[in-house]
Structures are given as structure tokens and as C-alpha cells.
Amino acid sequence: MDVTIEPHPLSGTVAAVASKSVAHRLLILAALANGTADIDCNTTSRDIDATARCLEALGARIARTRRGFRVRPIPRDADGAPLAASGATLDCGESGSTLRFMLPVAAALGRPCALDGHGRLAKRPLSPLYEELLSHGARLSQRGVLPLRVEGSLAGGTFDIPGDVSSQYVSGLLMAAPLLPGGVRVRVSEPFESRAYVTITTDALRTFGVDVRVGREQADGTSFEVFEVAPQPVRTPGTVAVEGDWSNSAFWLAAGAIRGPVCVTGLDPRSSQGDRAIVGAASLLGARARTAGEAATAEHAALVGRTVSVAEIPDLVPPIAAMAAYARGETRITDAARLRLKESDRLETVRAAIAGMGGDATVEGDDLLVRGTGTLPGGVVDAANDHRIAMMAAVCAAHAQGPTTIRGAECVAKSYPTFFEDFRSLGGVARERE
């Protein structure tokens, strides 16, 4: 689907969609729990649905309700342990989170299965998680080829994960940990990037009654953060809510910073989600941005180029780049190497999107440089099957001098199926063509 956007500034109020980061974790833990859980989740997406589909393949029963999901867990054996279906195929769609979370969970359940997926999923890295699972008793088919077959019985022990590759490896191991005999230690070497995503995981585990101990240690001159989980039941909390999503709300706040004002409701300013840093990033670039209660607001002031490190907030690069394109002067977005491993090579596709609209952006090593002039002419953008590129382009296009066509804009459904509905509710003008 191509979407052509005519210039019309965005302003107004919109409700945040549910955090897919939180929803993934709550669904998985609910499927491993000792009883039914109701998950309040005001929206869903292709990625959330992929995790639910995988859990159903393992034997959980998940029903959509008026408020979200009702999860009846994987059946139990005579000893009360989850007894997953044997020989299941887990379709992860294009969700890297689903694959990296479900792989250690499936290995911990100890029943043969296969994990499949689509798009760039097979190319997204699994090392060193893959090797750590092998060294602890799992039997896996060839890395980098889907479907990935999982057999054997994963054992507990110490898992060593570098902190600068993917926090999702740590989260997947921690969600599998309560099932493993002997307990689990996950040692994460410094620097530990995207630490906030692991905090989301430990928060979710504690909601389900799982005790997680966090400490530090030194070995051979390296500092580690250490997470310890003993074998223990996962206990249903009964009802639990998915909070609003800061990552997707960041695009509306970027629009507010460019012109606005835009207010996003249903956001927790004390959230463990690292992407709440969008408020600080918008302020750094000169916008007036603030939180009040469960809402965040951004409105225009003279935007100026700055240097922004995204080591802890890689998913904020597209909305930050959108603001940078409308700032005056150079914005240098640093520590962005991991963007090459997203749904697209996001360093390159962000650059190409800005260039496609007549802006000036270049990649220098692991940095993205955006040379803003305060405006963009408009043009044509290939979304590259990346939901965040499509959303960034739409926000930029709303404030451009001329129309912009976004090719493949249907990819927003990966995380935000109603994006263009909300775009129009804020005054955006978008015409869709199949």
C-alpha cells in the first residue's frame, strides 16, 4: 500500500497504544503461569499477535476480550510443570522480539518444536544466545536458517551475554529461568546497552511472583551485571494491564515539536520504558516538551541541531531524526551501530527517507548526521518494510512544503495498525492506494 500525504500540520490529542514490549512479556509469563490471567491491552499489532500465536501453538489458549486478552496457560503435567505440545511450529512473523524471547522459553519447556518467520527475521542475529543455549543442553538446527528446530532439555547454570548486542537475549533467558532446574545466572558484560528493556522484563517477572536478584561482579577485569532466578512457580496475578507505549508515542511528540502542539495520553512518566526519554530529546533540540499526570505534550519552539547518543534508546532514532530534519544546523546521532540489525538497516533507511524528501543526511561510521534547514520539500520514501521508517516519513511529510508518497506504508501494522487513523485524527491528510 502506498500512502500520499499532503502537507497539513499535526496538532491535538491522541491516546497512546499499548506497549508491545510490555505485552510480549506479559503474554509469555501468563502462558507459563499456574492459572488464568486477564491482560488489559487496549490495542494489538502484528508483533503482539505473533507472540500470542506462538504461545497457542505450545498449548496455551488465548482469547481476545473486550479489554484485551484472557490467557489460559499451557497445560500441566503430573508434577505441575508446563507440558507444551510436542512438534509445534511457532510462527514468529517478522517479530525479532518474539523469536528471541520464544527460543529460550521453548528450549526450557523441553519439547521438540520449530520456530519460523518471515521477511528479514532469519537474518537478524541470534549469537551469542544460540551458542549459550547449545552449551546448556539445547539441540538447535543451523543458525540463520528458518525454521529453527529446537530439541533437548535446557539446563540451568550461568549464561554469559555481552551487553552491547541485544538486551532481548537477556530478557528471553530471564523469562525461561523459572522453569529450569538448578537456577539461572545471567551475566551481562558492560557496557550494558538498552538496560531499560531488561527492567521491563524484571518488572513483569515480579508481577507474576518471580523473585529476581540483581547484583554486580568483576571477573578478569570485566564488570558484569548479574541476574539470578531460582526454580520457582510463575503465579498468575489475576488481572494485569499493559501500559501505554512510549516508543510509538514518540512520533506524535516529534510532530508536536515540529509544529504542534500534540498531547499523548495514557503514558506513565515513571515507566521503565527507556523511550520515555523522547521528552528529554525533544527538549534538547529546543522544543517545549513536558509530562503532566499520565500525558506528555510537545510543542514547537525554534529547533536547533545537537548531538544525541542513542546507545540506550535506539528505537528513538527515527522520531529524533524527524525533529532534526526540521531543526536548523547539524544533529549528530551517535552510538547507533545496532540500528543496522533492525527490521531494516535503519541507519541507511532513515538517511534515505530524509534524502527522499529533499533533506540532507549522511551516515558516518555508527553515527547519523542530519543537516536541518527548518523545512523539507517532500518527495518519495520507500518504507523498506520497516514500521518506524513509515511513521517517521508520515510525521515529516505532514509538515513538508509539498506532497510525499510513502511506498509500502502498510508495514505500520507491525506495531501500530491504527497509525494512519490517529494521523488523520490529528489533522493529517493521507490518501491510500493499493
Secondary structure, DSSP 4 states (H G I P E B T S, - for coil): -EEEEE-----EEEEPPBPHHHHHHHHHHHHHSSS-EEEE-S---HHHHHHHHHHHHTT-EEEE-SSEEEEEPPPB-TTS-B-PPTTEEEE-TT-HHHHHHHHHHHHHHTS-EEEE--TTGGGS--TTHHHHHHHTTEEE--TTSSSEEEEE----EEEEEETTT-HHHHHHHHHHGGGSTT-EEEEEESS-TTHHHHHHHHHHHHHTT---EEEEEEETTEEEEEEEE-S------SEEEPPB-HHHHHHHHHHHHHT--EEEES--TT-S-GGGGHHHHHHHTT-EEEEETTEEEEE----B--EEE-SS-GGGHHHHHHHHHHSEEEEEEES-GGGGGSSS-HHHHHHHHHHHTT--EEEETTEEEEEEES-----EEE-TT-HHHHHHHHHHHHTSSS-EEEETGGGGGGT-TTHHHHHHHTT-EEEEE-
